[in-house]
Amino acid sequence: GLGARRGPAAAVPEFRIARIEAEIGGGVVNVACNAAGTVTGHCFALASGGAGLLDFTAHAASLPDVPELIRATAESFHRDRDMELLFHAFPQDAEKIAAVKSAGGRRIGGTSRIEIYSI
């Protein structure tokens, strides 16, 4: 689903943890809101070892807005850090993969069980 975390990003299962990591200098967290001001999703880019990890959670109805959320988060991360930003997905995570590709992500590796994208 749109909330599943794969690979190393599974260590950041919820918004609260991503926000804490970002606040202590580990990266960026952005949220998306609808016209009523309700949060419809969030995206994080956090430094982890020698690379950054990107992942996101979104309400299915907000999926069309997710690529812009991903782009904005990646741009903020890259402004402050000279490191690759990676997104991990299972092949069945079609909606998340499509959003990452729409945001400019490109597949750089993986296996039959997991795909890795650079953003």
Rosetta silent file (secondary structure, phi, psi, omega in degrees, C-alpha in Angstrom):
SEQUENCE: GLGARRGPAAAVPEFRIARIEAEIGGGVVNVACNAAGTVTGHCFALASGGAGLLDFTAHAASLPDVPELIRATAESFHRDRDMELLFHAFPQDAEKIAAVKSAGGRRIGGTSRIEIYSI
SCORE:     score description
SCORE:     0.000 S_00000001
   1 L     0.000 -175.127 -177.313    0.000    0.000    0.000 S_00000001
   2 L   -77.324   -1.861  177.462    0.870    3.674    0.054 S_00000001
   3 L  -112.050   -4.931 -176.898    2.142    3.423    3.613 S_00000001
   4 L   -69.271  139.473  176.021    4.392    0.382    3.290 S_00000001
   5 L  -110.604  137.845 -179.196    8.119    0.893    3.911 S_00000001
   6 L  -123.814  158.770  177.339   10.683   -1.297    2.206 S_00000001
   7 H    58.803 -148.537 -177.071   14.407   -1.814    2.664 S_00000001
   8 H   -61.331  -24.802 -179.818   16.232    0.454    5.125 S_00000001
   9 H   -66.349  -15.107  177.746   13.296    2.910    5.207 S_00000001
  10 H   -62.477  -18.218  177.663   11.347    0.296    7.192 S_00000001
  11 H   -74.055   -6.771  179.553   13.278    1.599   10.228 S_00000001
  12 L  -120.722   74.752 -171.058   11.175    4.801    9.941 S_00000001
  13 L   -75.071  -14.848 -175.483    7.648    3.390   10.270 S_00000001
  14 L  -148.491  162.832 -177.551    5.779    6.597   11.086 S_00000001
  15 H   -54.700  -43.716 -176.285    5.742   10.359   10.671 S_00000001
  16 H   -57.175  -43.628 -179.805    6.746   11.037   14.276 S_00000001
  17 H   -68.391  -41.886  177.616   10.027    9.140   13.923 S_00000001
  18 H   -60.461  -42.555 -179.559   10.820   10.800   10.582 S_00000001
  19 H   -63.661  -43.184  178.756   10.200   14.222   12.114 S_00000001
  20 H   -62.486  -45.901  179.069   12.471   13.531   15.078 S_00000001
  21 H   -59.468  -42.051  179.458   15.243   12.280   12.765 S_00000001
  22 H   -66.379  -41.007 -178.274   14.927   15.385   10.599 S_00000001
  23 H   -64.212  -29.600  179.245   14.943   17.711   13.619 S_00000001
  24 H   -90.587   17.097  173.253   18.246   16.325   14.877 S_00000001
  25 H    96.016   11.401 -175.771   19.866   17.092   11.542 S_00000001
  26 H   -89.713   -2.585  179.833   19.200   13.900    9.685 S_00000001
  27 E   154.269 -144.508 -170.719   17.225   15.282    6.768 S_00000001
  28 E  -134.665  141.302  170.763   13.897   16.678    5.627 S_00000001
  29 E  -131.749  131.152  175.759   10.218   15.892    6.216 S_00000001
  30 E  -124.466  149.477  176.007    7.415   17.549    4.249 S_00000001
  31 E  -117.894  155.459  174.399    3.662   17.131    4.559 S_00000001
  32 E  -114.132  140.751  179.395    0.867   17.522    2.008 S_00000001
  33 E  -128.166  152.427  174.360   -2.506   18.974    2.927 S_00000001
  34 L   -87.078 -177.921 -177.041   -5.832   19.198    1.138 S_00000001
  35 L   -60.706  -27.453  179.464   -7.843   22.419    0.729 S_00000001
  36 L   -82.238   -4.983 -179.496   -9.411   21.933    4.175 S_00000001
  37 L    89.136    6.781  177.745   -5.953   21.780    5.765 S_00000001
  38 L   -79.559  133.370  177.959   -6.085   18.074    6.553 S_00000001
  39 E   -67.932  127.348 -178.672   -2.742   16.286    6.216 S_00000001
  40 E  -111.967   -5.957  178.158   -3.020   13.801    3.343 S_00000001
  41 E   176.081  169.208  173.913    0.525   12.500    3.310 S_00000001
  42 E  -146.010  157.963  179.064    4.154   13.014    4.207 S_00000001
  43 E  -137.032  139.157  176.371    7.520   12.370    2.610 S_00000001
  44 E  -127.033  151.704  171.747   10.915   12.089    4.243 S_00000001
  45 E  -134.867  110.985 -173.940   14.504   12.134    3.048 S_00000001
  46 E  -124.555  137.008  175.965   16.915   11.149    5.810 S_00000001
  47 E   -69.905  136.222  179.367   20.669   10.664    5.801 S_00000001
  48 E  -147.771  104.155 -175.485   21.640    7.115    6.687 S_00000001
  49 L    67.343 -126.768 -178.004   25.279    6.138    6.468 S_00000001
  50 L   -96.239    7.806 -179.005   26.625    7.284    3.110 S_00000001
  51 E  -141.381  169.424  175.130   23.288    7.749    1.370 S_00000001
  52 E  -101.913  151.963  176.450   19.867    9.242    1.899 S_00000001
  53 E  -114.178  131.402  177.048   16.651    7.284    2.257 S_00000001
  54 E  -119.493  138.078  170.657   13.397    8.559    0.794 S_00000001
  55 E  -158.224  170.076 -176.916    9.932    7.220    1.414 S_00000001
  56 E  -153.594  159.899  172.971    6.408    8.535    1.737 S_00000001
  57 E  -129.293  137.700  179.975    2.930    7.806    2.969 S_00000001
  58 E  -150.114  148.931  171.690   -0.135    9.213    1.251 S_00000001
  59 L   -71.608  139.681 -176.816   -3.885    8.876    1.223 S_00000001
  60 H   -54.017  -35.329 -178.830   -4.945    7.259   -2.071 S_00000001
  61 H   -68.188  -20.378 -178.783   -7.037   10.322   -2.997 S_00000001
  62 H   -96.797    4.608 -176.213   -3.937   12.534   -2.823 S_00000001
  63 H   -51.880  -38.513  179.001   -1.812   10.329   -5.096 S_00000001
  64 H   -61.061  -24.597 -179.237   -1.788   12.854   -7.988 S_00000001
  65 H   -90.174   -8.927 -174.844   -0.056   15.375   -5.702 S_00000001
  66 H   -64.792  -41.735  179.679    2.584   12.976   -4.392 S_00000001
  67 H   -55.548  -38.586  178.065    5.204   13.465   -7.159 S_00000001
  68 H   -67.270  -38.355  176.359    5.437   17.175   -6.293 S_00000001
  69 H   -61.463  -43.441  178.636    5.783   16.307   -2.591 S_00000001
  70 H   -63.784  -47.274  179.745    8.594   13.879   -3.464 S_00000001
  71 H   -58.113  -47.552 -178.789   10.346   16.447   -5.721 S_00000001
  72 H   -62.514  -40.907  179.777   10.187   19.168   -3.071 S_00000001
  73 H   -66.539  -44.882  179.421   11.524   16.833   -0.392 S_00000001
  74 H   -63.443  -42.385  179.619   14.363   15.577   -2.604 S_00000001
  75 H   -62.326  -43.467  178.323   15.325   19.127   -3.620 S_00000001
  76 H   -62.192  -42.823  179.625   15.476   20.255    0.014 S_00000001
  77 H   -61.894  -47.610 -176.878   17.586   17.234    0.929 S_00000001
  78 H   -68.506  -24.957  177.094   20.028   17.769   -1.968 S_00000001
  79 H   -60.936  -35.526 -175.215   20.463   21.474   -1.130 S_00000001
  80 H  -102.767  -11.635 -173.620   22.175   20.536    2.124 S_00000001
  81 L  -138.260  136.773  176.157   23.762   17.179    1.312 S_00000001
  82 L  -101.328   72.027  177.671   25.958   15.819   -1.437 S_00000001
  83 L  -147.164  155.999  178.866   24.777   12.235   -1.291 S_00000001
  84 L   -68.501  144.939  178.872   22.603    9.922   -3.314 S_00000001
  85 E  -113.448  120.280 -172.471   18.945    9.699   -2.271 S_00000001
  86 E  -114.985  143.636  174.140   17.468    6.187   -2.549 S_00000001
  87 E  -122.394  130.971  179.606   13.932    4.798   -2.557 S_00000001
  88 E  -111.230  138.623 -179.694   13.342    1.056   -2.065 S_00000001
  89 E  -147.878  153.685  169.231   10.198   -0.762   -3.226 S_00000001
  90 L   -84.304  151.975  179.970    8.869   -4.219   -3.838 S_00000001
  91 L   -54.929  -29.314 -178.708    7.792   -4.831   -7.455 S_00000001
  92 L   -78.321   -4.200  179.192    4.144   -4.965   -6.329 S_00000001
  93 L   -83.570   53.286 -171.464    4.336   -1.367   -4.969 S_00000001
  94 H   -57.581  -42.221 -178.264    3.192   -0.077   -8.362 S_00000001
  95 H   -66.198  -41.587  179.593    1.533    3.137   -7.129 S_00000001
  96 H   -68.123  -42.026  178.919    4.542    4.190   -5.067 S_00000001
  97 H   -61.941  -43.607  179.474    6.962    3.333   -7.885 S_00000001
  98 H   -60.890  -40.660  179.388    4.889    5.321  -10.390 S_00000001
  99 H   -65.110  -41.957  179.375    4.903    8.356   -8.063 S_00000001
 100 H   -65.612  -42.610  177.180    8.686    8.167   -7.620 S_00000001
 101 H   -62.989  -40.673  178.716    9.210    7.842  -11.382 S_00000001
 102 H   -64.080  -26.910  178.951    6.894   10.814  -11.968 S_00000001
 103 L   -84.402   -1.511  178.833    9.033   12.786   -9.526 S_00000001
 104 L   105.582    4.422  178.352   12.156   12.025  -11.583 S_00000001
 105 L   -70.945  146.306  178.013   13.334    8.858   -9.854 S_00000001
 106 E  -130.336  141.226 -179.185   15.179    6.299  -11.930 S_00000001
 107 E   -69.631  127.898 -179.173   15.726    2.610  -11.222 S_00000001
 108 E  -118.192   -5.623  179.459   19.393    1.982  -10.457 S_00000001
 109 E   171.735 -170.094  178.626   19.329   -1.601   -9.236 S_00000001
 110 E   133.677 -169.150  179.658   17.670   -4.301   -7.270 S_00000001
 111 L  -133.375 -169.607  176.875   16.653   -7.923   -7.512 S_00000001
 112 L   -70.564  -15.564 -177.093   13.452   -9.773   -8.338 S_00000001
 113 L  -101.258  -24.885 -178.526   12.315   -9.004   -4.754 S_00000001
 114 L  -146.073  142.515  178.665   13.272   -5.331   -4.323 S_00000001
 115 E  -114.566  145.468  179.633   13.855   -2.370   -6.628 S_00000001
 116 E  -122.094  129.650  179.807   16.091    0.608   -5.854 S_00000001
 117 E  -118.399  146.932  173.387   15.528    4.058   -7.299 S_00000001
 118 E  -107.653  137.303 -178.350   17.694    7.165   -7.160 S_00000001
 119 L  -122.843    0.000    0.000   16.009   10.544   -6.875 S_00000001
